[in-house]
Amino acid sequence: MFFSRRRKTLIALARSGGLAMALFAGICFAQSALPPGMGQDRSAEVSDADKVKHSSQALKRMREVMTDVFTKLKEARDSNDVVKAACVNESLTQIKALVRISEQADLALQEAISTRNTARAEDENTKLTIAPRKVEELRAKAEECMGQLAFQTVGLTVEVEEPKGLPQNDLTHPPSPSPVLTRPPPASPTL
């Protein structure tokens, strides 16, 4: 039962995206690596109502960030800047996956609370604690994308002006040296 639930979680994460899977797979397996009582003490202090409230606030904030990043993507597309659009789209795709996983975690949290499954509720609460931080990092990355300069080389023309007064000789192809007519004396007396 315990491993089948984690396996189902990992399969759902794999469908949502590689980055999100890596993020939450570490969470799922890190729970067993904690010393006894270390992870549960702090979460036992948080009431179930506070967990549900926190999860709804986190989801609301993540959706707001997703809307902001989508607006940045629209701006990049409107300016016909392919580099910025691709960079922002990468962040937006990861944010969408994290929001989708967080929505699933919110539902699972509510279900776990209603069935009094504290271990599962803690797992879902952990996901809902980490995902908003990652979404904020991706928002910052998208803002960096919008601020960067994109260089476009398609259709670029270069004009070169030669200053007046340059020597007329072609210095890239110097004349070959004149042939040696006399043999120089030996450098060593033993020959």
Rosetta blueprint (number, residue, H / E / L):
1 M L
2 F H
3 F H
4 S H
5 R H
6 R H
7 R H
8 K H
9 T H
10 L H
11 I H
12 A H
13 L H
14 A H
15 R H
16 S H
17 G L
18 G H
19 L H
20 A H
21 M H
22 A H
23 L H
24 F H
25 A H
26 G H
27 I H
28 C H
29 F H
30 A H
31 Q H
32 S H
33 A H
34 L L
35 P L
36 P L
37 G L
38 M H
39 G H
40 Q H
41 D H
42 R H
43 S H
44 A H
45 E L
46 V L
47 S L
48 D H
49 A H
50 D H
51 K H
52 V H
53 K H
54 H H
55 S H
56 S H
57 Q H
58 A H
59 L H
60 K H
61 R H
62 M H
63 R H
64 E H
65 V H
66 M H
67 T H
68 D H
69 V H
70 F H
71 T H
72 K H
73 L H
74 K H
75 E H
76 A H
77 R H
78 D H
79 S L
80 N L
81 D L
82 V H
83 V H
84 K H
85 A H
86 A H
87 C H
88 V H
89 N H
90 E H
91 S H
92 L H
93 T H
94 Q H
95 I H
96 K H
97 A H
98 L H
99 V H
100 R H
101 I H
102 S H
103 E H
104 Q H
105 A H
106 D H
107 L H
108 A H
109 L H
110 Q H
111 E H
112 A H
113 I H
114 S H
115 T L
116 R L
117 N L
118 T H
119 A H
120 R H
121 A H
122 E H
123 D H
124 E H
125 N H
126 T H
127 K H
128 L H
129 T H
130 I H
131 A H
132 P H
133 R H
134 K H
135 V H
136 E H
137 E H
138 L H
139 R H
140 A H
141 K H
142 A H
143 E H
144 E H
145 C H
146 M H
147 G H
148 Q L
149 L L
150 A L
151 F L
152 Q L
153 T L
154 V L
155 G L
156 L L
157 T L
158 V L
159 E L
160 V L
161 E L
162 E L
163 P L
164 K L
165 G L
166 L L
167 P L
168 Q L
169 N L
170 D L
171 L L
172 T L
173 H L
174 P L
175 P L
176 S L
177 P L
178 S L
179 P L
180 V L
181 L L
182 T L
183 R L
184 P L
185 P L
186 P L
187 A L
188 S L
189 P L
190 T L
191 L L
